[in-house]
Amino acid sequence: MRTNPRKRPASQEDVDRAWNGGVLYGIRNAHIIFLTVLVDKFNGADYIGDVWEEINKLSEELKESRVSINDLRNVLKEEYKINI
């Protein structure tokens, strides 16, 4: 007798895959919003490629632990009054 896949308990792998998919979806959407505002509201069309390149470089620095996200958040909060 076959087990209905909808009745099968989720494995930790299933949960992790769903979580990671949701996180990536949220990050992708945040990038889309940020870059669209930059282009539409702040005349960023001339340098959007440079901005995207710098975002990717900073992401690599974070991944390699050369900078911390807490440090970046603190700079935004203290110097620019942006609390994320």
Secondary structure, DSSP 4 states (H G I P E B T S, - for coil): -PPPTTTSPPPHHHHHHHHHHHHHHHHHHHHHHHHHHHHHHS-GGGTHHHHHHHHHHHHHHHHTTSS-HHHHHHHHHHHH----
